[in-house]
Each structure stands twice: as structure tokens, then as C-alpha cells.
Amino acid sequence: QFAGLLSTAKVTDLSNSEEKSTRNASSTSDNAGFGGFSFPVAAEIASSVETLAPKERKKVALKPQFSQMAWLNLKMQRDLRFESSLTLEEVAKHSTEKDCWMILRGKVYNISSYLDYHPGGKKILLKAGGTDGTELFDKYHRWVNIDFLMSKCLVGALSA
């Protein structure tokens, strides 16, 4: 793809002051450059670089005072966790808006208090409530450090 960009070289033979050009048929640059070399112009570079349109995100309006920063401040003030070993059956009992647990990477989190803070809205979290939401989480947030973000909401580990 970039072969055409580097294909234009203009060489000056100083011994007989004859200008020799080597040019690829795909190049249209005719600007004199530094040291007798010709370089592609910005328009050539821009036209040869393929641009990808960013995917459109569905944004959800959050309630006032329910930003990600507000969540981080809240989790620093309260400990919302308790430790235990849990089964899938136990987690499945907690799938409502008032009592919502989710399994993420083998750990069970009580996400009830986080629902209003989620930038994508609570509806998508409730879909995975009471189940293993790892696949859904990784689809959108693979880069997020869930252990840090939800540390105070840890209920326990999923038993084998």
C-alpha cells in the first residue's frame, strides 16, 4: 500500500548536469525535494491511507451524580462485599434491579449499587444479572480492570 508513496526519486547527475528521474507509474508527485530527491505530497499520502470510520456508540443518559467518577468516590467510602464460595444456582437467584449479582472472570460481584453508574445504562447489565457476564463484559470492556472497579462489590468466588 505504501510502495507508491516511496516510489518517486529524482536524481541529479552533477557530472553532466543532466537530470535523471526514476518514477513509478503510480506516482504523480513532481515536487523538488531535499538533496535532489522528490517526495510525495500530503494529498498523495492522504489519498492512499485507508481510514476507518469509528463505530457509533449508543450513549445512555445517566442520572445526575451517577458518573464513573462518582462511582469511584462511592466505592472508596463503602465496602459492599462479603467473601464466600458460591454456586451458579445461588448466583441465579440474584437477577433483579434491587438484588443483582454477576459473575465476571470467576468472581461474583453484587452490581446492584453500580447499575445506575454504568455508562451503557442498567438495562444491559440486567440482561446478564444472575449469570456469567464475562463474555458480554469482554465484548465491550476487555481493557477495564474489573477487580479494581468493582473491588468493594465482590461477593465471593464461583465454586468449581
Backbone as CSV, one residue per row, in Angstrom:
resi,resn,N_x,N_y,N_z,CA_x,CA_y,CA_z,C_x,C_y,C_z
1,GLN,0.815,-1.183,0.000,0.000,0.000,0.000,0.867,1.258,0.000
2,PHE,1.971,1.244,0.720,2.822,2.417,0.786,3.930,2.407,-0.259
3,ALA,3.983,1.353,-1.079,5.045,1.261,-2.081,5.004,2.449,-3.039
4,GLY,3.818,2.879,-3.406,3.681,4.005,-4.325,4.139,5.315,-3.718
5,LEU,4.079,5.417,-2.399,4.484,6.651,-1.739,5.981,6.881,-1.819
6,LEU,6.740,5.818,-1.780,8.192,5.938,-1.759,8.822,5.695,-3.130
7,SER,7.981,5.675,-4.143,8.479,5.277,-5.458,9.077,6.409,-6.275
8,THR,8.898,7.654,-5.880,9.389,8.770,-6.677,10.736,9.228,-6.143
9,ALA,11.752,9.122,-6.954,13.075,9.622,-6.571,13.637,10.389,-7.751
10,LYS,14.018,11.610,-7.521,14.563,12.451,-8.588,16.061,12.587,-8.315
11,VAL,16.893,12.132,-9.208,18.332,12.127,-9.007,18.981,13.087,-9.993
12,THR,19.876,13.934,-9.534,20.587,14.870,-10.396,22.020,14.398,-10.572
13,ASP,22.422,14.203,-11.809,23.798,13.809,-12.122,24.600,15.091,-12.279
14,LEU,25.447,15.402,-11.297,26.200,16.651,-11.305,27.328,16.663,-12.332
15,SER,27.754,15.503,-12.800,28.865,15.462,-13.749,28.492,16.062,-15.097
16,ASN,27.257,15.853,-15.542,26.882,16.447,-16.826,25.607,17.284,-16.705
17,SER,25.237,17.632,-15.460,24.073,18.475,-15.168,22.814,17.985,-15.856
18,GLU,22.755,16.726,-16.094,21.589,16.134,-16.717,20.700,15.571,-15.616
19,GLU,19.454,15.888,-15.654,18.548,15.406,-14.619,17.962,14.075,-15.063
20,LYS,18.080,13.104,-14.174,17.510,11.789,-14.460,16.414,11.535,-13.435
21,SER,15.326,11.034,-13.894,14.221,10.751,-12.977,13.876,9.276,-13.018
22,THR,13.664,8.753,-11.873,13.101,7.409,-11.798,11.750,7.587,-11.162
23,ARG,10.746,7.103,-11.826,9.405,7.347,-11.347,8.536,6.114,-11.581
24,ASN,7.798,5.758,-10.587,6.843,4.664,-10.691,5.608,5.211,-11.402
25,ALA,4.976,4.416,-12.201,3.814,4.863,-12.965,2.674,5.313,-12.067
26,SER,2.607,4.780,-10.839,1.501,5.151,-9.955,1.755,6.462,-9.238
27,SER,2.943,7.022,-9.294,3.252,8.243,-8.568,3.014,9.456,-9.448
28,THR,2.481,10.512,-8.837,2.221,11.736,-9.591,2.946,12.924,-8.998
29,SER,3.790,12.697,-8.037,4.479,13.794,-7.368,5.559,14.371,-8.269
30,ASP,5.599,15.717,-8.350,6.614,16.363,-9.165,7.273,17.503,-8.394
31,ASN,7.215,17.423,-7.054,7.804,18.490,-6.270,9.285,18.218,-6.035
32,ALA,10.093,19.252,-6.137,11.524,19.093,-5.891,11.735,19.056,-4.394
33,GLY,12.498,18.091,-3.941,12.677,17.931,-2.504,14.096,18.167,-2.079
34,PHE,14.408,17.805,-0.911,15.711,17.997,-0.288,16.751,17.084,-0.919
35,GLY,17.918,17.618,-1.260,19.022,16.805,-1.766,18.774,16.215,-3.135
36,GLY,17.918,16.820,-3.907,17.671,16.305,-5.242,16.621,15.209,-5.282
37,PHE,16.030,14.881,-4.130,15.005,13.847,-4.094,13.635,14.488,-4.057
38,SER,12.696,13.847,-4.683,11.331,14.317,-4.716,10.507,13.433,-3.786
39,PHE,9.652,14.050,-2.992,8.852,13.291,-2.047,7.379,13.470,-2.365
40,PRO,6.565,12.488,-1.983,5.131,12.592,-2.253,4.526,13.743,-1.457
41,VAL,3.549,14.386,-2.024,2.872,15.476,-1.342,1.828,14.911,-0.394
42,ALA,1.384,15.745,0.536,0.437,15.302,1.562,-0.839,14.726,0.956
43,ALA,-1.293,15.282,-0.159,-2.520,14.788,-0.797,-2.359,13.342,-1.234
44,GLU,-1.163,12.982,-1.738,-0.926,11.595,-2.145,-0.963,10.668,-0.943
45,ILE,-0.367,11.107,0.142,-0.352,10.283,1.346,-1.769,10.114,1.860
46,ALA,-2.509,11.199,1.955,-3.875,11.145,2.468,-4.767,10.266,1.609
47,SER,-4.594,10.317,0.298,-5.465,9.521,-0.569,-5.114,8.047,-0.539
48,SER,-3.894,7.713,-0.135,-3.511,6.310,-0.147,-3.715,5.629,1.196
49,VAL,-3.961,6.377,2.260,-4.169,5.798,3.573,-5.657,5.552,3.753
50,GLU,-5.979,4.314,4.048,-7.370,3.938,4.225,-7.821,4.357,5.622
51,THR,-8.922,5.062,5.704,-9.426,5.485,7.008,-10.624,4.644,7.387
52,LEU,-10.717,4.346,8.665,-11.834,3.564,9.171,-12.714,4.476,10.007
53,ALA,-13.994,4.468,9.719,-14.927,5.270,10.491,-15.117,4.618,11.851
54,PRO,-15.089,5.403,12.923,-15.284,4.807,14.254,-16.706,4.277,14.391
55,LYS,-16.851,3.198,15.174,-18.176,2.650,15.407,-18.966,3.623,16.265
56,GLU,-20.223,3.747,15.934,-21.076,4.649,16.689,-21.449,3.994,18.011
57,ARG,-21.272,4.718,19.121,-21.608,4.207,20.443,-23.014,4.644,20.813
58,LYS,-23.721,3.746,21.453,-25.039,4.094,21.966,-24.834,4.641,23.370
59,LYS,-25.048,5.928,23.540,-24.858,6.551,24.836,-26.183,6.583,25.590
60,VAL,-26.069,6.410,26.875,-27.232,6.412,27.744,-27.110,7.586,28.700
61,ALA,-28.175,8.336,28.866,-28.157,9.457,29.811,-28.208,8.907,31.227
62,LEU,-27.223,9.263,32.029,-27.185,8.833,33.415,-27.884,9.859,34.296
63,LYS,-28.366,9.401,35.452,-28.964,10.322,36.411,-27.885,11.287,36.890
64,PRO,-28.268,12.482,37.315,-27.280,13.398,37.880,-26.558,12.747,39.062
65,GLN,-25.293,13.002,39.188,-24.448,12.479,40.263,-24.138,10.981,40.122
66,PHE,-24.311,10.409,38.916,-24.032,8.996,38.701,-22.994,8.795,37.599
67,SER,-21.912,9.545,37.643,-20.834,9.394,36.678,-19.871,8.301,37.141
68,GLN,-18.910,7.953,36.301,-17.896,6.970,36.702,-17.059,7.498,37.863
69,MET,-16.784,8.781,37.877,-16.022,9.363,38.987,-16.823,9.294,40.285
70,ALA,-18.128,9.506,40.208,-18.968,9.400,41.399,-18.944,7.971,41.936
71,TRP,-18.941,6.989,41.022,-18.859,5.589,41.445,-17.537,5.318,42.150
72,LEU,-16.447,5.782,41.595,-15.143,5.565,42.221,-15.092,6.207,43.608
73,ASN,-15.679,7.386,43.763,-15.729,8.033,45.079,-16.565,7.221,46.063
74,LEU,-17.703,6.696,45.606,-18.572,5.903,46.476,-17.883,4.626,46.922
75,LYS,-17.223,3.950,46.004,-16.589,2.682,46.366,-15.412,2.881,47.308
76,MET,-14.855,4.089,47.346,-13.784,4.388,48.292,-14.360,4.589,49.699
77,GLN,-15.635,4.932,49.781,-16.256,5.218,51.076,-16.928,4.006,51.705
78,ARG,-17.448,3.104,50.891,-18.221,1.975,51.412,-17.645,0.647,50.970
79,ASP,-17.774,-0.337,51.831,-17.379,-1.704,51.475,-18.664,-2.485,51.247
80,LEU,-18.914,-2.875,50.017,-20.159,-3.528,49.642,-19.992,-5.033,49.441
81,ARG,-18.942,-5.603,49.996,-18.633,-7.002,49.689,-18.702,-7.904,50.923
82,PHE,-18.795,-9.174,50.636,-18.588,-10.209,51.634,-18.046,-11.412,50.886
83,GLU,-17.170,-12.159,51.507,-16.467,-13.246,50.828,-17.142,-14.596,51.091
84,SER,-17.247,-15.409,50.056,-17.723,-16.783,50.192,-17.534,-17.510,48.873
85,SER,-17.782,-18.790,48.882,-17.726,-19.600,47.675,-19.165,-19.843,47.232
86,LEU,-19.470,-19.527,45.988,-20.846,-19.551,45.518,-21.039,-20.490,44.337
87,THR,-22.263,-20.968,44.187,-22.609,-21.836,43.056,-23.386,-21.018,42.023
88,LEU,-23.490,-21.566,40.813,-24.280,-20.912,39.759,-25.739,-20.771,40.180
89,GLU,-26.248,-21.768,40.894,-27.642,-21.736,41.341,-27.877,-20.570,42.305
90,GLU,-26.915,-20.345,43.220,-27.048,-19.237,44.167,-27.005,-17.895,43.450
91,VAL,-26.103,-17.761,42.497,-25.970,-16.508,41.740,-27.245,-16.244,40.932
92,ALA,-27.844,-17.284,40.368,-29.045,-17.144,39.540,-30.226,-16.557,40.319
93,LYS,-30.233,-16.680,41.642,-31.309,-16.130,42.474,-31.248,-14.605,42.567
94,HIS,-30.143,-14.025,42.132,-29.930,-12.586,42.286,-29.880,-11.918,40.907
95,SER,-31.061,-11.687,40.347,-31.110,-11.151,38.982,-32.089,-9.993,38.828
96,THR,-32.410,-9.343,39.918,-33.333,-8.207,39.845,-32.566,-6.896,40.013
97,GLU,-33.238,-5.808,39.725,-32.607,-4.498,39.841,-32.189,-4.188,41.278
98,LYS,-32.956,-4.633,42.232,-32.647,-4.382,43.649,-31.616,-5.358,44.207
99,ASP,-31.468,-6.496,43.565,-30.541,-7.532,44.040,-29.918,-8.227,42.828
100,CYS,-28.860,-7.650,42.306,-28.273,-8.131,41.050,-26.812,-8.543,41.239
101,TRP,-26.549,-9.823,41.017,-25.189,-10.340,41.089,-24.758,-10.758,39.684
102,MET,-23.474,-10.696,39.422,-22.945,-11.105,38.121,-21.595,-11.769,38.320
103,ILE,-21.355,-12.795,37.529,-20.065,-13.478,37.550,-19.194,-12.849,36.467
104,LEU,-18.007,-12.433,36.841,-17.032,-11.887,35.896,-15.680,-12.525,36.184
105,ARG,-15.200,-13.293,35.230,-13.894,-13.958,35.333,-13.771,-14.799,36.597
106,GLY,-14.838,-15.533,36.902,-14.816,-16.467,38.025,-15.098,-15.857,39.379
107,LYS,-15.343,-14.559,39.421,-15.667,-13.884,40.679,-17.100,-13.365,40.606
108,VAL,-17.764,-13.382,41.752,-19.155,-12.939,41.815,-19.196,-11.542,42.435
109,TYR,-19.865,-10.639,41.723,-19.988,-9.259,42.188,-21.453,-8.909,42.395
110,ASN,-21.739,-8.167,43.464,-23.064,-7.622,43.684,-23.071,-6.259,42.983
111,ILE,-23.660,-6.207,41.800,-23.611,-4.991,40.985,-24.836,-4.102,41.178
112,SER,-25.692,-4.432,42.147,-26.932,-3.674,42.376,-26.674,-2.186,42.539
113,SER,-25.709,-1.832,43.364,-25.453,-0.416,43.620,-24.730,0.261,42.462
114,TYR,-24.184,-0.526,41.527,-23.450,0.038,40.378,-24.357,0.298,39.173
115,LEU,-25.519,-0.309,39.127,-26.382,-0.242,37.940,-26.591,1.186,37.440
116,ASP,-26.885,2.109,38.334,-27.151,3.495,37.925,-25.894,4.225,37.455
117,TYR,-24.729,3.697,37.768,-23.469,4.338,37.391,-22.928,3.838,36.048
118,HIS,-23.461,2.765,35.537,-22.925,2.166,34.314,-23.163,3.080,33.118
119,PRO,-22.093,3.465,32.407,-22.236,4.388,31.266,-23.141,3.866,30.154
120,GLY,-23.269,2.556,30.024,-24.128,1.982,28.995,-25.558,1.768,29.460
121,GLY,-25.844,2.177,30.678,-27.189,2.018,31.232,-27.352,0.705,31.972
122,LYS,-28.358,0.627,32.805,-28.556,-0.568,33.631,-29.187,-1.730,32.867
123,LYS,-29.885,-1.428,31.785,-30.611,-2.457,31.042,-29.684,-3.591,30.571
124,ILE,-28.526,-3.226,30.032,-27.613,-4.255,29.520,-27.009,-5.074,30.667
125,LEU,-26.791,-4.448,31.820,-26.276,-5.194,32.965,-27.321,-6.166,33.505
126,LEU,-28.566,-5.735,33.499,-29.629,-6.595,33.992,-29.819,-7.836,33.116
127,LYS,-29.475,-7.728,31.835,-29.539,-8.900,30.952,-28.624,-10.009,31.445
128,ALA,-27.486,-9.612,32.000,-26.510,-10.601,32.478,-26.622,-10.831,33.978
129,GLY,-27.555,-10.183,34.636,-27.744,-10.364,36.069,-28.073,-11.806,36.394
130,GLY,-27.413,-12.340,37.415,-27.650,-13.717,37.840,-26.944,-14.747,36.979
131,THR,-26.093,-14.310,36.060,-25.391,-15.240,35.164,-23.908,-14.878,35.094
132,ASP,-23.195,-15.613,34.263,-21.798,-15.292,33.994,-21.777,-14.255,32.871
133,GLY,-21.408,-13.033,33.211,-21.398,-11.941,32.246,-20.034,-11.677,31.637
134,THR,-19.104,-12.612,31.811,-17.736,-12.407,31.324,-17.681,-12.153,29.824
135,GLU,-18.383,-12.953,29.054,-18.345,-12.805,27.596,-18.901,-11.444,27.167
136,LEU,-20.014,-11.038,27.756,-20.608,-9.743,27.440,-19.682,-8.610,27.878
137,PHE,-19.115,-8.737,29.070,-18.189,-7.722,29.582,-16.979,-7.579,28.666
138,ASP,-16.381,-8.696,28.288,-15.191,-8.662,27.435,-15.490,-8.136,26.036
139,LYS,-16.720,-8.301,25.581,-17.098,-7.792,24.263,-16.957,-6.271,24.206
140,TYR,-17.294,-5.593,25.302,-17.274,-4.137,25.325,-16.155,-3.533,26.160
141,HIS,-15.690,-4.273,27.172,-14.775,-3.672,28.151,-13.569,-4.549,28.488
142,ARG,-13.030,-5.254,27.544,-11.908,-6.155,27.824,-10.764,-5.438,28.541
143,TRP,-10.550,-4.178,28.263,-9.447,-3.401,28.807,-9.691,-2.899,30.230
144,VAL,-10.926,-2.982,30.724,-11.269,-2.448,32.051,-10.773,-3.390,33.148
145,ASN,-10.179,-2.828,34.184,-9.721,-3.595,35.334,-10.909,-3.779,36.274
146,ILE,-11.654,-4.849,36.070,-12.875,-5.084,36.838,-12.576,-5.312,38.309
147,ASP,-11.429,-5.913,38.616,-11.078,-6.148,40.020,-10.943,-4.835,40.773
148,PHE,-10.394,-3.820,40.138,-10.280,-2.509,40.776,-11.630,-1.809,40.824
149,LEU,-12.308,-1.775,39.685,-13.556,-1.027,39.580,-14.618,-1.549,40.541
150,MET,-14.715,-2.854,40.689,-15.786,-3.455,41.487,-15.276,-4.131,42.759
151,SER,-14.075,-3.806,43.202,-13.468,-4.484,44.346,-14.354,-4.475,45.591
152,LYS,-15.034,-3.389,45.840,-15.877,-3.288,47.040,-17.209,-4.029,46.885
153,CYS,-17.495,-4.533,45.694,-18.746,-5.248,45.439,-18.535,-6.754,45.333
154,LEU,-17.339,-7.202,45.599,-17.039,-8.637,45.497,-17.813,-9.419,46.537
155,VAL,-18.575,-10.400,46.065,-19.336,-11.261,46.962,-18.494,-12.483,47.288
156,GLY,-17.837,-13.031,46.295,-17.018,-14.217,46.514,-16.596,-14.813,45.193
157,ALA,-16.038,-16.005,45.288,-15.586,-16.721,44.097,-16.610,-17.781,43.730
158,LEU,-16.664,-18.064,42.459,-17.555,-19.127,41.979,-16.896,-20.454,42.304
159,SER,-17.647,-21.354,42.939,-17.071,-22.661,43.265,-16.999,-23.521,42.015
160,ALA,-16.053,-24.412,41.997,-15.820,-25.258,40.813,-16.851,-26.312,40.619
